[in-house]
Amino acid sequence: MADALKQLSPEDQLEILRRGAVEIISEEDLLAKLRERRSLRVKLGLDPSAPDLHIGSAIVLRKLRQFQDLGHEAIIVIGDFTALIGDPTGRNQTRRMLTPEQVEANAATYRDQYGRILDPARTRVSFNSQWLSPLHFADVISVASKTTVARILERDDFQTRLRGGVALHLHEILYPLCQAYDSVALQADVELGGTDQKFNNLMGRDLQREFGQAPQVVLLTPLLPGVDGVEKMSKSLGNAIGITDPPGEMYGKVMSIPDGAMPEYFEFATDVPADELARITRGLADSSLHPRDAKRRLAREIVRMWHSADAATAAEEAFDRVFRAKDTPEEMPEVRLAGLRAGARDVLRRKAVRLLVDLDLAKSQSEAKRLISQGGVAVDGQRVTAVDAEIEVRDGMVVRVGRRRFARVRPEAL
């Protein structure tokens, strides 16, 4: 398959690369590079500040695999040097600086996981400490002279912090310049990133011009919403589907996403063909396709992608036994939970023991702790095993105690 893709025309390659891309800066530049009929150097930087990948962060890695299959050079840049600073993107405060030991431990986990997506034998892995650490202070000043303070402060998150009176440290201002220098060091033809990396990636284009290089093409992929359907998928927010999650857990998480998020998941997190994707989207829009059936298809596709077709079938059967058989009643008490608002952007989290009391599934927190310790509590089919567990509360979530007591969570009345 990969050999056949390498024979595609530049125009056909561009068509493949468009899917899953939110923006390409610019398509004309990318087509011109493809027409050179050479192996392009396609760069993706990974900030090893968290050790696990999820299906949202995998979107850009899957795009890199597409370039790889089209015959281009896939370059993973592990930001071991820049992680010592911490990417300030989207942060409203200074990020905690990691130790070299933490960076290496997280980077090792990333290496194991991206091998599930890329062909390791055809992937070049670089650490940006290779070219950033040797720079002398005079070199840093020289690089910094290639841009202006005004340009750096165009970043929305920097502006937000300054307006809010939140400290913005000098080392954070240097971060986008360090990432941009990665592109110079590698002479990158293309840089991939999520939409939140647009400023950093464009800074790479600017710096390459200043160093007399042809500017890289920037291809941006979306930030997939988490299972809450509101915030971007993130391990730290507890709304992520990990690529190493067990099949049953992965299937159940997909089935819990809001119906409105399905088109994004189908388009960006699966390999469903474009014509079929269009039919699914139309069917959901005109109600000719039941959301439940579409979501089951989505869950099967995602489990199959990260595990196997057999695992997807087994996960669906297990899910059916719990949620579609007699194990879960069609009718159950619906409890309006204070603090949970329909359509709210803030994620509501609650300790499991308090949640059971609030839902009238336990008379006291001590009883709730006992029920959890006995293994009798489940949230959306996933057993709660820790008495101090914190639950991300969602509209429609089903909480079960024992075999016969259920409650469905609903937002508080306005």
C-alpha positions as CSV (number, residue, x, y, z in Angstrom):
1,M,0.0,0.0,0.0
2,A,2.7,2.4,1.0
3,D,4.7,1.8,-2.3
4,A,1.5,2.5,-4.3
5,L,1.0,5.8,-2.5
6,K,4.5,6.9,-3.3
7,Q,3.5,6.8,-7.0
8,L,0.6,9.2,-6.6
9,S,0.7,12.6,-8.4
10,P,1.4,15.7,-6.3
11,E,-2.2,16.7,-6.7
12,D,-3.5,13.3,-5.4
13,Q,-1.1,13.5,-2.5
14,L,-2.4,16.9,-1.6
15,E,-6.0,15.5,-1.7
16,I,-5.0,12.8,0.8
17,L,-3.2,15.3,3.1
18,R,-6.2,17.7,3.2
19,R,-8.3,15.2,5.2
20,G,-7.9,15.8,8.9
21,A,-6.2,19.2,8.3
22,V,-7.9,22.3,9.6
23,E,-5.5,24.7,7.8
24,I,-2.5,24.4,5.5
25,I,-0.2,27.4,5.2
26,S,-0.2,27.3,2.3
27,E,-1.7,24.7,0.0
28,E,0.1,26.4,-2.9
29,D,3.5,26.1,-1.2
30,L,2.8,22.5,-0.2
31,L,1.9,21.6,-3.8
32,A,5.0,23.3,-5.1
33,K,7.1,21.3,-2.7
34,L,5.4,18.0,-3.7
35,R,6.0,18.8,-7.4
36,E,9.7,18.8,-6.6
37,R,9.4,15.0,-6.5
38,R,11.7,14.6,-3.5
39,S,11.3,13.3,0.0
40,L,10.2,16.2,2.1
41,R,11.4,16.7,5.6
42,V,8.2,16.6,7.7
43,K,8.7,17.7,11.3
44,L,6.5,17.1,14.4
45,G,7.6,18.3,17.8
46,L,6.5,16.4,20.9
47,D,6.7,18.1,24.3
48,P,7.3,15.3,26.7
49,S,5.5,17.0,29.6
50,A,2.9,14.2,29.9
51,P,3.7,10.5,29.4
52,D,0.5,9.3,27.6
53,L,-0.9,9.8,24.2
54,H,-4.7,9.8,23.6
55,I,-6.7,9.6,20.3
56,G,-6.8,13.4,20.1
57,S,-3.0,13.8,20.2
58,A,-2.7,10.8,17.8
59,I,-4.5,12.8,15.1
60,V,-1.3,14.7,14.2
61,L,0.8,11.5,14.4
62,R,-1.5,9.8,12.0
63,K,-1.1,12.8,9.6
64,L,2.7,12.3,9.9
65,R,2.2,8.6,9.0
66,Q,0.3,9.7,5.9
67,F,3.4,11.7,4.9
68,Q,5.5,8.7,5.7
69,D,3.5,6.4,3.5
70,L,3.7,8.9,0.7
71,G,7.4,8.5,0.7
72,H,8.4,11.6,2.8
73,E,10.8,11.7,5.8
74,A,9.0,11.7,9.2
75,I,11.0,13.5,11.8
76,I,9.9,13.4,15.5
77,V,11.5,16.1,17.6
78,I,11.4,15.3,21.2
79,G,11.5,18.6,23.0
80,D,13.8,17.6,25.8
81,F,15.4,21.0,25.9
82,T,12.2,23.1,25.5
83,A,10.4,20.9,28.0
84,L,12.8,22.3,30.6
85,I,11.0,25.6,29.9
86,G,7.5,24.2,29.4
87,D,5.3,25.2,26.5
88,P,3.3,28.2,27.6
89,T,0.6,27.7,24.9
90,G,-2.8,28.0,26.3
91,R,-1.5,28.5,29.8
92,N,-2.8,31.3,32.1
93,Q,0.2,30.9,34.4
94,T,3.8,29.9,34.3
95,R,4.2,26.2,33.7
96,R,6.2,24.2,36.1
97,M,9.7,23.4,34.8
98,L,10.5,19.7,34.5
99,T,13.7,18.1,35.6
100,P,15.9,16.3,33.0
101,E,14.9,12.9,34.7
102,Q,11.2,13.7,34.3
103,V,11.7,14.7,30.6
104,E,13.6,11.5,29.8
105,A,11.0,9.3,31.6
106,N,8.1,10.9,29.6
107,A,10.1,10.8,26.4
108,A,10.6,7.1,26.8
109,T,6.9,6.5,27.1
110,Y,6.2,8.6,24.1
111,R,8.7,6.6,22.0
112,D,6.9,3.4,22.9
113,Q,3.5,4.8,22.0
114,Y,4.2,6.7,18.8
115,G,5.6,3.4,17.5
116,R,2.0,2.2,17.4
117,I,1.3,4.8,14.7
118,L,4.5,5.4,12.8
119,D,6.8,3.0,11.2
120,P,9.7,3.1,13.6
121,A,12.2,1.9,11.0
122,R,11.4,4.9,8.8
123,T,11.1,7.5,11.5
124,R,13.9,9.8,12.4
125,V,13.9,10.8,16.0
126,S,15.9,13.9,17.2
127,F,16.1,15.6,20.6
128,N,16.3,19.4,20.3
129,S,18.9,19.5,23.0
130,Q,21.3,18.4,20.2
131,W,21.3,21.9,18.7
132,L,19.9,24.1,21.5
133,S,22.2,23.0,24.3
134,P,25.4,23.9,22.4
135,L,24.3,27.5,21.7
136,H,26.3,30.1,23.6
137,F,24.7,33.2,25.0
138,A,25.9,35.2,22.1
139,D,24.2,32.7,19.8
140,V,20.9,33.1,21.7
141,I,21.1,36.9,21.3
142,S,21.8,36.5,17.6
143,V,18.7,34.3,17.2
144,A,16.6,36.6,19.3
145,S,17.6,39.5,17.0
146,K,15.7,37.8,14.2
147,T,12.3,38.8,15.6
148,T,10.7,41.5,17.7
149,V,9.0,41.8,21.0
150,A,5.9,43.0,19.3
151,R,5.8,39.9,17.1
152,I,6.2,37.6,20.2
153,L,3.5,39.4,22.1
154,E,1.0,38.8,19.2
155,R,0.3,35.4,20.9
156,D,-3.2,35.5,22.3
157,D,-2.3,33.7,25.5
158,F,0.6,36.2,26.2
159,Q,-1.7,39.1,25.7
160,T,-4.3,37.6,27.9
161,R,-1.9,37.2,30.7
162,L,-0.5,40.7,30.4
163,R,-4.0,42.2,30.4
164,G,-4.9,40.1,33.5
165,G,-1.8,41.2,35.3
166,V,-0.4,37.6,35.4
167,A,3.3,37.3,35.3
168,L,4.9,36.5,31.9
169,H,8.5,35.4,32.4
170,L,11.3,36.1,29.9
171,H,12.1,32.4,29.5
172,E,8.5,31.8,28.3
173,I,8.9,34.5,25.7
174,L,11.9,32.6,24.4
175,Y,9.9,29.3,24.0
176,P,8.4,30.0,20.5
177,L,11.9,31.1,19.3
178,C,13.4,27.9,20.6
179,Q,10.8,25.8,18.8
180,A,11.2,27.9,15.6
181,Y,15.0,27.2,15.8
182,D,14.2,23.5,15.6
183,S,12.9,24.1,12.1
184,V,16.0,26.0,11.1
185,A,18.3,23.2,12.5
186,L,16.4,20.5,10.6
187,Q,15.7,22.6,7.5
188,A,12.1,21.4,7.7
189,D,9.9,21.5,4.6
190,V,6.7,20.9,6.6
191,E,5.8,21.3,10.2
192,L,2.7,19.6,11.7
193,G,0.9,20.7,14.8
194,G,-2.4,21.2,16.5
195,T,-4.3,24.4,16.0
196,D,-3.0,25.6,19.3
197,Q,0.6,25.5,17.9
198,K,-0.2,27.9,15.0
199,F,1.9,30.8,16.4
200,N,4.9,28.6,17.2
201,N,4.8,26.9,13.8
202,L,4.5,30.2,11.9
203,M,7.4,31.5,14.0
204,G,9.4,28.7,12.4
205,R,8.5,30.0,8.9
206,D,9.6,33.5,9.9
207,L,12.9,32.3,11.4
208,Q,13.7,30.1,8.4
209,R,13.4,33.2,6.1
210,E,15.8,35.1,8.4
211,F,18.3,32.3,8.0
212,G,18.0,32.2,4.2
213,Q,16.0,29.0,4.1
214,A,12.8,28.3,2.2
215,P,9.9,28.7,4.7
216,Q,8.3,25.5,5.9
217,V,4.6,24.7,5.1
218,V,2.5,24.6,8.3
219,L,-0.2,21.9,8.4
220,L,-2.6,22.2,11.4
221,T,-4.8,19.5,12.8
222,P,-7.8,19.9,15.1
223,L,-8.0,19.7,18.8
224,L,-10.5,16.9,19.4
225,P,-13.1,17.5,22.1
226,G,-12.9,15.2,25.0
227,V,-15.6,12.7,26.0
228,D,-17.4,15.6,27.7
229,G,-17.8,17.3,24.3
230,V,-16.7,20.6,25.7
231,E,-13.1,20.9,26.6
232,K,-10.3,19.7,24.3
233,M,-9.2,16.1,25.0
234,S,-6.7,16.1,27.8
235,K,-5.3,13.5,30.3
236,S,-5.2,16.2,32.9
237,L,-8.9,17.1,32.5
238,G,-9.8,13.4,32.7
239,N,-11.8,13.5,29.5
240,A,-9.4,11.5,27.3
241,I,-9.5,8.2,25.5
242,G,-6.0,6.8,25.7
243,I,-4.6,4.9,22.8
244,T,-3.5,2.2,25.3
245,D,-6.8,2.0,27.1
246,P,-8.2,-1.5,27.2
247,P,-10.8,-2.3,24.4
248,G,-13.8,-2.4,26.8
249,E,-12.9,0.9,28.4
250,M,-12.2,2.5,25.1
251,Y,-15.5,1.4,23.7
252,G,-17.4,2.6,26.7
253,K,-15.7,6.0,26.6
254,V,-16.7,6.5,22.9
255,M,-20.3,5.5,23.7
256,S,-20.4,8.3,26.4
257,I,-19.5,11.2,24.0
258,P,-22.3,13.7,23.2
259,D,-24.0,13.0,19.9
260,G,-23.0,16.3,18.5
261,A,-19.3,15.4,18.8
262,M,-19.6,12.3,16.5
263,P,-18.9,14.0,13.2
264,E,-15.6,15.3,14.5
265,Y,-14.6,11.9,15.9
266,F,-15.5,10.2,12.6
267,E,-13.6,12.6,10.5
268,F,-10.5,13.1,12.6
269,A,-10.2,10.0,14.7
270,T,-11.1,7.2,12.2
271,D,-10.2,6.0,8.7
272,V,-13.8,5.8,7.5
273,P,-13.7,6.6,3.7
274,A,-14.7,10.1,2.8
275,D,-17.9,9.0,0.9
276,E,-19.1,7.0,3.8
277,L,-18.2,9.8,6.2
278,A,-20.4,12.1,4.1
279,R,-23.3,9.6,4.3
280,I,-23.0,9.3,8.1
281,T,-22.9,13.1,8.5
282,R,-26.0,13.5,6.3
283,G,-27.8,10.7,8.2
284,L,-27.1,12.3,11.6
285,A,-28.2,15.7,10.3
286,D,-31.5,14.5,8.7
287,S,-32.2,11.9,11.4
288,S,-32.2,9.0,8.9
289,L,-29.4,7.5,11.0
290,H,-30.0,6.9,14.7
291,P,-27.3,8.4,16.8
292,R,-27.0,5.2,18.8
293,D,-26.2,3.2,15.7
294,A,-23.7,5.8,14.5
295,K,-22.0,5.8,17.9
296,R,-21.7,2.0,18.0
297,R,-20.1,2.2,14.6
298,L,-17.7,4.9,15.8
299,A,-16.8,2.9,18.9
300,R,-16.1,-0.2,16.8
301,E,-13.9,1.8,14.4
302,I,-11.8,3.3,17.2
303,V,-11.3,0.1,19.1
304,R,-10.4,-1.7,15.8
305,M,-7.9,0.9,15.0
306,W,-6.0,0.7,18.3
307,H,-6.6,-3.0,19.0
308,S,-8.2,-5.3,16.5
309,A,-11.5,-6.2,14.8
310,D,-11.9,-9.1,17.2
311,A,-11.3,-6.8,20.2
312,A,-13.9,-4.3,18.8
313,T,-16.5,-7.1,18.5
314,A,-15.8,-8.4,22.0
315,A,-16.0,-4.9,23.5
316,E,-19.3,-4.3,21.8
317,E,-20.7,-7.5,23.1
318,A,-19.6,-6.8,26.6
319,F,-21.1,-3.3,26.4
320,D,-24.4,-4.7,25.2
321,R,-24.5,-7.1,28.1
322,V,-24.2,-4.3,30.6
323,F,-26.2,-1.5,28.9
324,R,-28.6,-3.1,26.4
325,A,-29.5,-6.3,28.2
326,K,-31.4,-6.5,31.5
327,D,-28.3,-5.5,33.5
328,T,-29.3,-1.8,32.9
329,P,-33.0,-0.9,33.0
330,E,-34.5,1.3,30.3
331,E,-36.2,3.4,33.1
332,M,-34.3,4.7,36.1
333,P,-34.5,7.6,38.5
334,E,-33.1,10.9,37.0
335,V,-31.4,13.1,39.6
336,R,-30.8,16.8,38.9
337,L,-27.4,17.6,40.3
338,A,-26.6,21.0,41.8
339,G,-23.7,22.7,40.0
340,L,-24.2,20.7,36.7
341,R,-25.5,23.0,34.0
342,A,-26.5,22.1,30.5
343,G,-24.0,23.3,27.9
344,A,-21.6,24.6,30.6
345,R,-18.0,24.9,29.5
346,D,-16.6,24.3,33.0
347,V,-16.0,20.6,33.9
348,L,-17.8,19.6,37.0
349,R,-15.8,17.1,39.2
350,R,-17.1,15.5,42.3
351,K,-15.6,13.0,44.8
352,A,-17.2,9.6,44.2
353,V,-18.3,9.3,47.8
354,R,-20.1,12.6,47.7
355,L,-21.7,11.9,44.3
356,L,-23.3,8.7,45.7
357,V,-24.8,10.7,48.6
358,D,-26.0,13.5,46.2
359,L,-27.7,10.9,44.0
360,D,-29.4,9.2,47.0
361,L,-27.5,6.0,46.3
362,A,-25.8,6.1,49.7
363,K,-27.1,7.4,53.0
364,S,-23.7,8.7,54.1
365,Q,-20.1,9.1,52.8
366,S,-19.0,6.3,55.1
367,E,-21.6,4.0,53.4
368,A,-20.4,5.3,50.0
369,K,-16.8,4.4,50.9
370,R,-17.9,0.9,51.9
371,L,-19.8,0.4,48.7
372,I,-16.8,1.5,46.6
373,S,-14.5,-0.7,48.7
374,Q,-16.7,-3.7,48.0
375,G,-16.6,-3.1,44.3
376,G,-20.2,-2.4,43.9
377,V,-20.1,1.1,42.3
378,A,-19.8,1.8,38.5
379,V,-20.0,4.9,36.5
380,D,-21.1,4.4,32.8
381,G,-20.1,0.8,33.2
382,Q,-16.6,1.5,34.6
383,R,-16.1,0.2,38.1
384,V,-15.0,2.8,40.7
385,T,-12.1,1.2,42.6
386,A,-10.7,4.0,44.8
387,V,-12.6,5.5,47.6
388,D,-10.9,8.9,47.0
389,A,-11.7,8.8,43.2
390,E,-12.8,12.0,41.6
391,I,-15.5,11.7,39.0
392,E,-16.0,14.0,36.0
393,V,-19.8,14.5,36.0
394,R,-21.6,14.6,32.7
395,D,-25.2,15.0,31.7
396,G,-26.8,11.5,31.1
397,M,-24.1,9.7,33.1
398,V,-25.4,6.5,34.7
399,V,-24.3,5.5,38.2
400,R,-24.9,2.0,39.5
401,V,-24.7,0.6,43.0
402,G,-24.9,-3.1,43.3
403,R,-27.0,-4.9,40.7
404,R,-30.3,-3.1,41.0
405,R,-29.8,0.5,42.0
406,F,-29.3,3.1,39.3
407,A,-29.4,6.9,38.8
408,R,-29.1,9.0,35.7
409,V,-27.5,12.4,36.2
410,R,-29.2,15.4,34.8
411,P,-28.3,19.2,35.0
412,E,-29.9,21.3,37.7
413,A,-33.1,23.0,36.6
414,L,-32.7,26.7,35.5
